[in-house]
Amino acid sequence: MNLLKIIIYSIVAFFTSMAFGQVSKDSELYRTILELDNTYFTAYNTCDMETQTAIFDEDLEFYHDKGGLATDKKAILKSIENNICGKVTRTLVEDSVEVHAINDFGAVQIGMHTFFNKEEPDAESKPLKFIAIWKNTDDHWLMHRVISLH
């Protein structure tokens, strides 16, 4: 019975820390991450490859549940240019974003977004989950890791 209590307590503590670990939506960090998200995806939606290049970390890792792991920044950018530009637009789902600070590193952004593919105008655009790890070095933020779940 004591083991069961320990397990239950641990689970409750874990989920409580997840719920309260996120920063306030009126905090500077939250506003910064939303601004970075907006800057990146405005560039994504308008095929501004220069801005996308500047935001991606050189050590970028992009995990896609269907496409697998991509670690070559130049290849990722080329794939976006060839397959996304002028074809796909992304919209952030309002009020879906959580931001969690990572001490001495940056932040984790968790949220939902939708994509519209102009080449498949009748396709349903369902909200999809994403996770972005942002790295802050010398007050310069970079998209360091991305997990895209469909």
C-alpha positions as CSV (number, residue, x, y, z in Angstrom):
1,M,0.0,0.0,0.0
2,N,2.9,2.4,0.7
3,L,4.3,1.8,-2.7
4,L,1.0,2.7,-4.3
5,K,0.8,6.0,-2.3
6,I,4.4,6.8,-3.5
7,I,3.5,6.1,-7.1
8,I,0.3,8.2,-6.9
9,Y,2.1,11.1,-5.2
10,S,4.8,11.0,-7.8
11,I,2.3,11.1,-10.7
12,V,0.4,14.0,-9.1
13,A,3.6,15.9,-8.4
14,F,4.8,15.4,-12.0
15,F,1.6,16.6,-13.6
16,T,1.3,19.5,-11.1
17,S,4.8,20.7,-12.0
18,M,3.8,20.4,-15.7
19,A,0.7,22.5,-15.2
20,F,2.4,25.2,-13.1
21,G,5.8,25.1,-14.8
22,Q,4.8,27.2,-17.7
23,V,5.4,30.9,-17.5
24,S,2.6,33.4,-17.3
25,K,1.1,34.5,-20.6
26,D,1.8,38.1,-19.6
27,S,5.5,37.5,-18.9
28,E,8.3,38.8,-21.0
29,L,9.5,35.3,-21.9
30,Y,6.1,34.3,-23.2
31,R,5.8,37.4,-25.3
32,T,9.3,36.9,-26.7
33,I,8.6,33.3,-27.7
34,L,5.3,34.3,-29.4
35,E,7.1,37.1,-31.2
36,L,9.8,34.6,-32.4
37,D,7.0,32.2,-33.5
38,N,5.3,35.0,-35.4
39,T,8.6,36.1,-37.0
40,Y,9.6,32.6,-38.1
41,F,6.2,31.6,-39.4
42,T,5.7,34.9,-41.2
43,A,8.9,34.1,-43.0
44,Y,7.8,30.5,-43.6
45,N,4.4,31.7,-45.0
46,T,6.1,34.3,-47.3
47,C,9.1,32.2,-48.3
48,D,11.6,34.6,-46.7
49,M,14.5,32.1,-46.6
50,E,16.9,34.7,-45.3
51,T,14.9,35.1,-42.1
52,Q,14.4,31.4,-41.7
53,T,18.1,30.8,-42.1
54,A,18.9,33.4,-39.4
55,I,16.4,31.8,-36.9
56,F,17.5,28.2,-37.3
57,D,20.4,27.1,-35.1
58,E,23.4,25.6,-37.0
59,D,22.8,22.5,-34.7
60,L,19.1,22.3,-35.7
61,E,17.3,19.0,-35.2
62,F,13.9,18.6,-36.7
63,Y,11.8,15.6,-35.6
64,H,8.8,14.9,-37.8
65,D,6.6,11.9,-36.9
66,K,6.1,11.0,-40.5
67,G,9.3,12.3,-42.1
68,G,11.8,11.2,-39.4
69,L,14.8,13.1,-38.1
70,A,16.5,15.9,-40.1
71,T,19.7,17.5,-38.9
72,D,21.2,19.2,-41.9
73,K,20.1,22.9,-41.7
74,K,20.8,23.5,-45.4
75,A,18.8,20.4,-46.5
76,I,15.9,21.4,-44.3
77,L,15.9,24.9,-45.7
78,K,16.1,23.6,-49.3
79,S,13.2,21.2,-48.5
80,I,11.1,24.1,-47.2
81,E,12.0,26.2,-50.3
82,N,11.1,23.3,-52.7
83,N,8.1,21.9,-51.0
84,I,6.5,24.7,-48.9
85,C,7.1,28.0,-50.5
86,G,4.0,29.3,-52.2
87,K,2.1,26.2,-51.4
88,V,1.6,25.9,-47.6
89,T,0.7,28.4,-45.0
90,R,0.7,27.9,-41.2
91,T,-1.6,29.4,-38.6
92,L,-1.0,29.3,-34.9
93,V,-4.0,28.1,-32.9
94,E,-4.9,31.0,-30.7
95,D,-4.4,30.4,-26.9
96,S,-2.8,27.0,-27.5
97,V,0.7,28.0,-26.6
98,E,2.6,27.0,-23.4
99,V,6.0,28.4,-22.7
100,H,8.4,26.8,-20.2
101,A,11.7,28.4,-19.2
102,I,14.8,26.3,-19.3
103,N,17.3,27.8,-16.9
104,D,20.6,29.0,-18.4
105,F,19.5,27.9,-21.9
106,G,16.2,29.2,-23.3
107,A,12.6,28.0,-23.5
108,V,10.3,25.2,-24.6
109,Q,7.2,26.2,-26.6
110,I,4.4,23.7,-26.9
111,G,1.3,24.5,-29.0
112,M,-1.1,23.7,-31.8
113,H,-1.1,25.0,-35.3
114,T,-2.9,24.3,-38.6
115,F,-1.5,24.2,-42.2
116,F,-3.3,25.0,-45.4
117,N,-2.0,23.5,-48.6
118,K,-3.0,25.5,-51.7
119,E,-2.5,22.4,-53.8
120,E,-5.1,20.5,-51.7
121,P,-7.7,23.3,-51.1
122,D,-10.4,20.8,-50.0
123,A,-8.2,19.0,-47.5
124,E,-9.3,19.3,-43.8
125,S,-6.8,21.4,-41.8
126,K,-6.7,19.8,-38.4
127,P,-4.9,21.4,-35.4
128,L,-1.5,19.6,-34.9
129,K,0.8,19.6,-31.9
130,F,4.3,21.0,-32.1
131,I,7.2,21.5,-29.6
132,A,10.0,24.0,-30.3
133,I,13.1,24.4,-28.1
134,W,14.4,27.9,-28.3
135,K,18.1,28.6,-27.4
136,N,19.1,32.0,-26.1
137,T,22.7,32.9,-26.6
138,D,23.9,36.5,-25.9
139,D,20.3,37.7,-26.2
140,H,19.9,36.1,-29.6
141,W,17.2,33.5,-29.9
142,L,17.5,30.5,-32.2
143,M,15.2,27.6,-33.0
144,H,17.3,24.7,-31.7
145,R,15.0,21.6,-31.8
146,V,11.6,21.1,-33.3
147,I,9.1,18.3,-32.9
148,S,6.2,18.2,-35.4
149,L,3.4,15.8,-34.7
150,H,0.7,15.1,-37.2
